[in-house]
Every structure is written in structure tokens, then in C-alpha cells.
């Protein structure tokens, strides 16, 4: 058994329990645990193993904070995108029509926005569905939201 496998077997349950305790969502806790061990694998040669599992728990805590920050930002942008007057049709169709009608969006931006805000998928789910990385999905969403916000602020748009 390799050194990494041994460390994984020794600390995986504790890291997962910690991730569950701070997120309360199994799928997010699994992702955070995976990310922590991926970071450990990358940094294994430079880490003092006497610092484990504290090092792993710190990685989980920091990644969870990043997720929360991004979630707050996405929610704020979603709130800003809501039309001033309530639509006569269902909000999902109105939002979908508004996104589809925007000529400034490239297909990849439109796809990411539709999956995120119409279908309610997470960035990780969008990445898995489209074959993009989560970083690419995040970038496409931010760019698309900027374009949509500008279109919404223009009179007559």
C-alpha cells in the first residue's frame, strides 16, 4: 500500500464527517473531501505528516468558505437579474425567454446560464453535463451575467 493510500484510509472518515458537519449536504461534503485529498496528493512531498489531519480539515474549511462566498455572489446576481415587473407567464419561462432573446450571449454562455438559473443546476453539475471545467463554467456564468445585467439596464432592452 502506498503512503497516500495509507493516509487516505487513516483520515478519510474524519475529513468527511467534518465536511458533513459544516455543510450538512452529503454531495458537497463528498466534493470537499475529494478536493482535500487531491490537494494532499499534490502536496504530499512538502507536507509534514504530523500536521495531518489538521491540514486536511483546514483545506476542507477553506474550500467550504469559498463555496459559500460564491453562492452568496451568485444569489446576489440572480436577485439583480429579476425583472422589475412580474411577468404574466411563469417566472422560469420568462427568464428562459429573456435569456434566449439576448443576442449578446454566445451559445456556451446561454447554455451555462440556462442550466444554472432555469434548471437550477450547480456549477459542478453543469461542468459534468457540458464537459467544461468548473472554472470555465464559473467564468462563462460571470461573463454572461455581466452581459445580461448590461442588457437589463439599457432602456428598451
C-alpha positions in Angstrom: 0.0 0.0 0.0 1.4 3.4 -0.9 1.9 6.2 1.5 -1.0 8.2 0.1 -3.4 5.3 0.3 -2.5 4.7 3.9 -3.1 8.4 4.7 -6.4 8.3 2.9 -7.6 5.2 4.7 -6.5 6.7 8.0 -8.1 10.1 7.6 -10.9 9.9 5.1 -13.8 9.2 7.5 -12.8 12.1 9.8 -12.4 14.5 7.0 -15.8 13.5 5.5 -17.5 13.8 9.0 -16.0 17.3 9.4 -17.2 18.3 5.9 -20.7 17.0 6.7 -20.8 18.9 9.9 -20.1 22.2 8.2 -22.1 21.7 5.0 -25.0 19.4 6.1 -25.1 18.2 2.4 -23.7 14.8 1.5 -22.8 15.7 -2.1 -20.9 18.8 -1.1 -19.2 17.0 1.8 -18.0 14.4 -0.7 -16.7 17.0 -3.1 -14.9 18.8 -0.3 -13.3 15.6 1.0 -12.2 14.7 -2.5 -10.7 18.2 -3.0 -8.8 17.9 0.3 -7.3 14.6 -0.6 -6.5 15.8 -4.1 -4.6 18.7 -2.5 -2.8 16.3 -0.2 -1.8 14.1 -3.1 -0.4 17.2 -4.9 1.5 18.5 -1.9 2.4 15.1 -0.2 6.1 15.6 -0.6 6.1 19.0 1.1 3.7 18.4 3.9 4.7 17.4 7.4 2.6 14.4 8.1 2.5 15.2 11.8 0.2 18.1 10.7 -2.5 15.7 9.5 -5.5 15.6 9.8 -5.5 19.3 10.8 -4.1 20.2 7.4 -6.9 18.3 5.6 -9.5 19.9 7.8 -8.1 23.3 7.0 -8.4 22.6 3.3 -12.0 21.5 3.7 -12.9 24.6 5.8 -11.2 26.9 3.3 -12.9 25.3 0.3 -16.3 25.4 2.1 -15.8 29.1 2.7 -15.0 29.6 -1.0 -18.2 27.7 -1.9 -20.3 29.9 0.5 -18.8 33.1 -0.9 -19.5 32.0 -4.5 -23.0 31.0 -3.5 -23.7 34.4 -2.0 -22.4 36.2 -5.1 -24.5 34.0 -7.4 -27.6 34.6 -5.3 -27.0 38.4 -5.4 -26.6 38.4 -9.2 -29.7 36.2 -9.6 -31.6 38.7 -7.4 -30.3 41.6 -9.5 -31.4 39.9 -12.7 -35.1 39.6 -11.7 -37.3 41.8 -13.9 -38.8 44.9 -12.2 -42.4 44.0 -13.1 -43.7 40.5 -12.5 -44.2 38.6 -15.8 -47.6 37.3 -16.8 -46.2 33.9 -17.6 -44.3 31.6 -15.2 -41.0 33.0 -14.0 -39.0 30.1 -15.4 -40.4 30.6 -18.9 -40.0 34.4 -18.7 -36.4 34.1 -17.6 -35.8 31.4 -20.3 -37.2 33.7 -23.0 -35.3 36.7 -21.8 -32.0 34.7 -21.9 -32.7 33.2 -25.3 -33.7 36.6 -26.7 -30.4 38.2 -25.7 -28.3 38.5 -28.9 -25.1 39.3 -27.0 -24.8 35.8 -25.4 -22.7 33.2 -27.1 -24.2 29.6 -27.1 -21.8 28.4 -24.3 -22.8 31.4 -22.1 -26.5 30.9 -22.8 -26.2 27.1 -22.0 -24.4 27.8 -18.7 -26.9 30.4 -17.6 -29.9 28.3 -18.6 -28.6 25.3 -16.8 -27.8 27.3 -13.7 -30.8 29.6 -13.4 -33.6 27.9 -15.3 -32.7 24.3 -14.5 -31.2 25.0 -11.0 -28.0 23.0 -11.6 -24.8 23.7 -9.6 -21.6 24.6 -11.3 -20.3 21.1 -10.6 -23.4 19.6 -12.3 -23.1 22.0 -15.2 -19.4 21.1 -15.6 -20.2 17.3 -15.6 -23.1 17.8 -18.1 -21.1 20.0 -20.5 -17.6 18.7 -20.2 -16.3 22.1 -19.2 -14.2 22.5 -16.0 -15.9 24.2 -13.0 -13.6 27.1 -13.5 -14.7 27.5 -17.1 -18.4 27.3 -16.0 -17.8 29.9 -13.4 -16.1 32.2 -16.0 -18.9 31.7 -18.5 -21.6 32.4 -15.9 -19.8 35.6 -14.7 -19.4 36.9 -18.2 -23.0 36.0 -19.2 -24.4 37.7 -16.0 -22.4 40.8 -16.8 -23.8 40.9 -20.3 -27.4 40.2 -19.1 -27.1 42.9 -16.4 -25.9 45.5 -19.0 -28.8 44.5 -21.3 -31.3 44.8 -18.5 -30.0 48.3 -17.5 -30.3 49.6 -21.1 -33.6 51.3 -21.8 -35.7 49.4 -24.3 -33.6 46.3 -23.8 
